[in-house]
Amino acid sequence: METREFLRKLREQTGMNRRQFAEYFDIPYRTVQEWELGNRRMPDYLLRLMVYKLKTERLIEEGAEERNQGA
């Protein structure tokens, strides 16, 4: 699964729209949009940090990212 698809599915699991997701992480909306559309590539470390934050704040369940990657 591509990073952009993984990010979109991760966001959808939280129940947030793009604007809410961007505000939650204090990232410009346009940046999140560009990542999801595949126009820009987000750093892998940032995606890992997002997953960690969402898990620790219990906005996604444990193991959710593995299911998204098809593992």
N, CA, C and O atoms as a GROMACS GRO file, in nm:
protein
  284
    1MET      N    1   0.085  -0.118   0.000
    1MET     CA    2   0.000   0.000   0.000
    1MET      C    3   0.090   0.124   0.000
    1MET      O    4   0.188   0.131   0.073
    2GLU      N    5   0.054   0.218  -0.081
    2GLU     CA    6   0.130   0.342  -0.088
    2GLU      C    7   0.108   0.425   0.038
    2GLU      O    8   0.007   0.411   0.107
    3THR      N    9   0.204   0.511   0.066
    3THR     CA   10   0.196   0.597   0.184
    3THR      C   11   0.071   0.683   0.180
    3THR      O   12   0.006   0.702   0.283
    4ARG      N   13   0.037   0.736   0.063
    4ARG     CA   14  -0.080   0.824   0.055
    4ARG      C   15  -0.210   0.749   0.087
    4ARG      O   16  -0.300   0.804   0.151
    5GLU      N   17  -0.219   0.626   0.043
    5GLU     CA   18  -0.338   0.545   0.072
    5GLU      C   19  -0.344   0.511   0.221
    5GLU      O   20  -0.450   0.514   0.282
    6PHE      N   21  -0.228   0.479   0.276
    6PHE     CA   22  -0.220   0.447   0.418
    6PHE      C   23  -0.263   0.568   0.502
    6PHE      O   24  -0.337   0.553   0.599
    7LEU      N   25  -0.215   0.687   0.465
    7LEU     CA   26  -0.251   0.808   0.538
    7LEU      C   27  -0.401   0.832   0.531
    7LEU      O   28  -0.463   0.865   0.633
    8ARG      N   29  -0.460   0.817   0.415
    8ARG     CA   30  -0.604   0.839   0.399
    8ARG      C   31  -0.682   0.741   0.485
    8ARG      O   32  -0.777   0.780   0.554
    9LYS      N   33  -0.644   0.613   0.482
    9LYS     CA   34  -0.714   0.513   0.563
    9LYS      C   35  -0.696   0.540   0.712
    9LYS      O   36  -0.789   0.522   0.792
   10LEU      N   37  -0.577   0.582   0.749
   10LEU     CA   38  -0.552   0.616   0.889
   10LEU      C   39  -0.642   0.730   0.933
   10LEU      O   40  -0.702   0.724   1.040
   11ARG      N   41  -0.652   0.833   0.851
   11ARG     CA   42  -0.739   0.946   0.882
   11ARG      C   43  -0.884   0.902   0.891
   11ARG      O   44  -0.956   0.944   0.982
   12GLU      N   45  -0.927   0.819   0.799
   12GLU     CA   46  -1.065   0.772   0.800
   12GLU      C   47  -1.097   0.692   0.926
   12GLU      O   48  -1.208   0.699   0.978
   13GLN      N   49  -1.000   0.616   0.976
   13GLN     CA   50  -1.021   0.539   1.099
   13GLN      C   51  -1.047   0.630   1.219
   13GLN      O   52  -1.118   0.591   1.312
   14THR      N   53  -0.990   0.749   1.216
   14THR     CA   54  -1.011   0.841   1.328
   14THR      C   55  -1.147   0.906   1.321
   14THR      O   56  -1.195   0.962   1.420
   15GLY      N   57  -1.212   0.901   1.204
   15GLY     CA   58  -1.341   0.965   1.188
   15GLY      C   59  -1.328   1.114   1.159
   15GLY      O   60  -1.427   1.187   1.159
   16MET      N   61  -1.206   1.159   1.134
   16MET     CA   62  -1.183   1.301   1.106
   16MET      C   63  -1.183   1.328   0.956
   16MET      O   64  -1.146   1.242   0.876
   17ASN      N   65  -1.226   1.448   0.920
   17ASN     CA   66  -1.209   1.489   0.782
   17ASN      C   67  -1.068   1.547   0.768
   17ASN      O   68  -0.995   1.558   0.867
   18ARG      N   69  -1.030   1.585   0.647
   18ARG     CA   70  -0.894   1.634   0.627
   18ARG      C   71  -0.862   1.756   0.712
   18ARG      O   72  -0.754   1.765   0.772
   19ARG      N   73  -0.955   1.849   0.719
   19ARG     CA   74  -0.930   1.971   0.796
   19ARG      C   75  -0.910   1.939   0.944
   19ARG      O   76  -0.817   1.992   1.006
   20GLN      N   77  -0.994   1.856   1.001
   20GLN     CA   78  -0.981   1.818   1.142
   20GLN      C   79  -0.849   1.746   1.166
   20GLN      O   80  -0.781   1.773   1.265
   21PHE      N   81  -0.814   1.656   1.076
   21PHE     CA   82  -0.689   1.580   1.088
   21PHE      C   83  -0.569   1.674   1.085
   21PHE      O   84  -0.478   1.662   1.166
   22ALA      N   85  -0.571   1.767   0.991
   22ALA     CA   86  -0.462   1.864   0.980
   22ALA      C   87  -0.451   1.949   1.106
   22ALA      O   88  -0.341   1.972   1.156
   23GLU      N   89  -0.563   1.996   1.157
   23GLU     CA   90  -0.563   2.077   1.278
   23GLU      C   91  -0.517   1.996   1.400
   23GLU      O   92  -0.444   2.048   1.485
   24TYR      N   93  -0.559   1.871   1.407
   24TYR     CA   94  -0.520   1.785   1.518
   24TYR      C   95  -0.368   1.772   1.527
   24TYR      O   96  -0.311   1.776   1.636
   25PHE      N   97  -0.303   1.758   1.411
   25PHE     CA   98  -0.157   1.743   1.408
   25PHE      C   99  -0.084   1.876   1.387
   25PHE      O  100   0.039   1.878   1.380
   26ASP      N  101  -0.158   1.984   1.377
   26ASP     CA  102  -0.100   2.117   1.355
   26ASP      C  103  -0.014   2.119   1.227
   26ASP      O  104   0.099   2.170   1.225
   27ILE      N  105  -0.072   2.063   1.123
   27ILE     CA  106  -0.008   2.058   0.990
   27ILE      C  107  -0.100   2.136   0.896
   27ILE      O  108  -0.222   2.121   0.905
   28PRO      N  109  -0.044   2.217   0.808
   28PRO     CA  110  -0.130   2.290   0.714
   28PRO      C  111  -0.221   2.196   0.635
   28PRO      O  112  -0.179   2.089   0.590
   29TYR      N  113  -0.346   2.238   0.619
   29TYR     CA  114  -0.444   2.158   0.545
   29TYR      C  115  -0.391   2.121   0.406
   29TYR      O  116  -0.403   2.006   0.364
   30ARG      N  117  -0.335   2.218   0.338
   30ARG     CA  118  -0.288   2.195   0.201
   30ARG      C  119  -0.180   2.086   0.197
   30ARG      O  120  -0.174   2.009   0.102
   31THR      N  121  -0.097   2.080   0.298
   31THR     CA  122   0.007   1.977   0.305
   31THR      C  123  -0.055   1.839   0.315
   31THR      O  124  -0.016   1.748   0.242
   32VAL      N  125  -0.152   1.822   0.404
   32VAL     CA  126  -0.220   1.693   0.418
   32VAL      C  127  -0.289   1.656   0.286
   32VAL      O  128  -0.283   1.542   0.241
   33GLN      N  129  -0.354   1.753   0.225
   33GLN     CA  130  -0.420   1.731   0.097
   33GLN      C  131  -0.320   1.684  -0.009
   33GLN      O  132  -0.348   1.588  -0.081
   34GLU      N  133  -0.208   1.750  -0.019
   34GLU     CA  134  -0.106   1.714  -0.118
   34GLU      C  135  -0.050   1.574  -0.090
   34GLU      O  136  -0.022   1.500  -0.184
   35TRP      N  137  -0.033   1.538   0.036
   35TRP     CA  138   0.014   1.404   0.070
   35TRP      C  139  -0.088   1.300   0.025
   35TRP      O  140  -0.052   1.199  -0.036
   36GLU      N  141  -0.215   1.323   0.056
   36GLU     CA  142  -0.319   1.225   0.022
   36GLU      C  143  -0.339   1.213  -0.129
   36GLU      O  144  -0.372   1.105  -0.178
   37LEU      N  145  -0.320   1.320  -0.200
   37LEU     CA  146  -0.336   1.317  -0.346
   37LEU      C  147  -0.213   1.261  -0.416
   37LEU      O  148  -0.217   1.232  -0.536
   38GLY      N  149  -0.104   1.246  -0.343
   38GLY     CA  150   0.019   1.192  -0.401
   38GLY      C  151   0.103   1.296  -0.473
   38GLY      O  152   0.196   1.261  -0.546
   39ASN      N  153   0.072   1.423  -0.454
   39ASN     CA  154   0.150   1.530  -0.517
   39ASN      C  155   0.278   1.560  -0.442
   39ASN      O  156   0.374   1.613  -0.499
   40ARG      N  157   0.279   1.525  -0.314
   40ARG     CA  158   0.398   1.538  -0.230
   40ARG      C  159   0.411   1.410  -0.149
   40ARG      O  160   0.312   1.344  -0.120
   41ARG      N  161   0.532   1.376  -0.114
   41ARG     CA  162   0.557   1.256  -0.035
   41ARG      C  163   0.586   1.297   0.109
   41ARG      O  164   0.674   1.380   0.135
   42MET      N  165   0.512   1.239   0.200
   42MET     CA  166   0.536   1.270   0.340
   42MET      C  167   0.651   1.185   0.393
   42MET      O  168   0.670   1.072   0.348
   43PRO      N  169   0.728   1.238   0.487
   43PRO     CA  170   0.839   1.161   0.545
   43PRO      C  171   0.785   1.038   0.619
   43PRO      O  172   0.684   1.046   0.690
   44ASP      N  173   0.852   0.926   0.602
   44ASP     CA  174   0.809   0.802   0.668
   44ASP      C  175   0.808   0.815   0.820
   44ASP      O  176   0.719   0.763   0.887
   45TYR      N  177   0.909   0.887   0.875
   45TYR     CA  178   0.915   0.900   1.020
   45TYR      C  179   0.792   0.974   1.073
   45TYR      O  180   0.744   0.946   1.183
   46LEU      N  181   0.741   1.068   0.995
   46LEU     CA  182   0.624   1.145   1.038
   46LEU      C  183   0.500   1.057   1.044
   46LEU      O  184   0.418   1.069   1.135
   47LEU      N  185   0.487   0.970   0.946
   47LEU     CA  186   0.373   0.877   0.947
   47LEU      C  187   0.379   0.786   1.070
   47LEU      O  188   0.277   0.761   1.133
   48ARG      N  189   0.498   0.738   1.102
   48ARG     CA  190   0.514   0.653   1.223
   48ARG      C  191   0.477   0.730   1.350
   48ARG      O  192   0.414   0.676   1.440
   49LEU      N  193   0.517   0.857   1.356
   49LEU     CA  194   0.484   0.939   1.473
   49LEU      C  195   0.333   0.964   1.482
   49LEU      O  196   0.277   0.966   1.592
   50MET      N  197   0.269   0.982   1.368
   50MET     CA  198   0.123   1.002   1.368
   50MET      C  199   0.052   0.879   1.421
   50MET      O  200  -0.038   0.889   1.504
   51VAL      N  201   0.094   0.762   1.374
   51VAL     CA  202   0.034   0.637   1.421
   51VAL      C  203   0.054   0.623   1.571
   51VAL      O  204  -0.039   0.587   1.643
   52TYR      N  205   0.174   0.651   1.619
   52TYR     CA  206   0.204   0.641   1.762
   52TYR      C  207   0.113   0.733   1.843
   52TYR      O  208   0.055   0.692   1.944
   53LYS      N  209   0.100   0.858   1.800
   53LYS     CA  210   0.016   0.955   1.872
   53LYS      C  211  -0.130   0.910   1.874
   53LYS      O  212  -0.196   0.917   1.977
   54LEU      N  213  -0.179   0.865   1.760
   54LEU     CA  214  -0.319   0.821   1.753
   54LEU      C  215  -0.344   0.700   1.841
   54LEU      O  216  -0.450   0.688   1.903
   55LYS      N  217  -0.247   0.608   1.847
   55LYS     CA  218  -0.261   0.490   1.933
   55LYS      C  219  -0.259   0.529   2.080
   55LYS      O  220  -0.343   0.483   2.158
   56THR      N  221  -0.163   0.613   2.119
   56THR     CA  222  -0.152   0.647   2.260
   56THR      C  223  -0.271   0.728   2.308
   56THR      O  224  -0.307   0.722   2.426
   57GLU      N  225  -0.333   0.804   2.219
   57GLU     CA  226  -0.451   0.879   2.256
   57GLU      C  227  -0.579   0.802   2.227
   57GLU      O  228  -0.690   0.854   2.239
   58ARG      N  229  -0.562   0.676   2.190
   58ARG     CA  230  -0.672   0.582   2.167
   58ARG      C  231  -0.773   0.630   2.063
   58ARG      O  232  -0.894   0.609   2.078
   59LEU      N  233  -0.723   0.695   1.959
   59LEU     CA  234  -0.809   0.736   1.849
   59LEU      C  235  -0.815   0.629   1.741
   59LEU      O  236  -0.904   0.630   1.656
   60ILE      N  237  -0.719   0.538   1.745
   60ILE     CA  238  -0.724   0.418   1.661
   60ILE      C  239  -0.689   0.300   1.750
   60ILE      O  240  -0.625   0.317   1.854
   61GLU      N  241  -0.730   0.182   1.709
   61GLU     CA  242  -0.704   0.064   1.791
   61GLU      C  243  -0.567   0.004   1.757
   61GLU      O  244  -0.514   0.026   1.648
   62GLU      N  245  -0.513  -0.070   1.850
   62GLU     CA  246  -0.387  -0.139   1.828
   62GLU      C  247  -0.400  -0.232   1.708
   62GLU      O  248  -0.502  -0.300   1.692
   63GLY      N  249  -0.298  -0.237   1.624
   63GLY     CA  250  -0.298  -0.326   1.510
   63GLY      C  251  -0.367  -0.269   1.388
   63GLY      O  252  -0.368  -0.333   1.283
   64ALA      N  253  -0.425  -0.151   1.399
   64ALA     CA  254  -0.500  -0.094   1.286
   64ALA      C  255  -0.409  -0.066   1.167
   64ALA      O  256  -0.450  -0.086   1.053
   65GLU      N  257  -0.288  -0.019   1.193
   65GLU     CA  258  -0.200   0.014   1.080
   65GLU      C  259  -0.153  -0.111   1.008
   65GLU      O  260  -0.128  -0.106   0.888
   66GLU      N  261  -0.140  -0.223   1.078
   66GLU     CA  262  -0.100  -0.346   1.010
   66GLU      C  263  -0.210  -0.392   0.914
   66GLU      O  264  -0.181  -0.437   0.803
   67ARG      N  265  -0.335  -0.381   0.957
   67ARG     CA  266  -0.447  -0.418   0.870
   67ARG      C  267  -0.451  -0.328   0.747
   67ARG      O  268  -0.481  -0.374   0.637
   68ASN      N  269  -0.420  -0.200   0.765
   68ASN     CA  270  -0.421  -0.108   0.651
   68ASN      C  271  -0.314  -0.144   0.549
   68ASN      O  272  -0.334  -0.126   0.429
   69GLN      N  273  -0.200  -0.196   0.596
   69GLN     CA  274  -0.091  -0.230   0.506
   69GLN      C  275  -0.111  -0.366   0.443
   69GLN      O  276  -0.033  -0.407   0.357
   70GLY      N  277  -0.212  -0.436   0.485
   70GLY     CA  278  -0.242  -0.567   0.428
   70GLY      C  279  -0.160  -0.679   0.489
   70GLY      O  280  -0.147  -0.786   0.431
   71ALA      N  281  -0.104  -0.654   0.608
   71ALA     CA  282  -0.023  -0.756   0.675
   71ALA      C  283  -0.112  -0.857   0.745
   71ALA      O  284  -0.062  -0.951   0.807
   0.00000   0.00000   0.00000
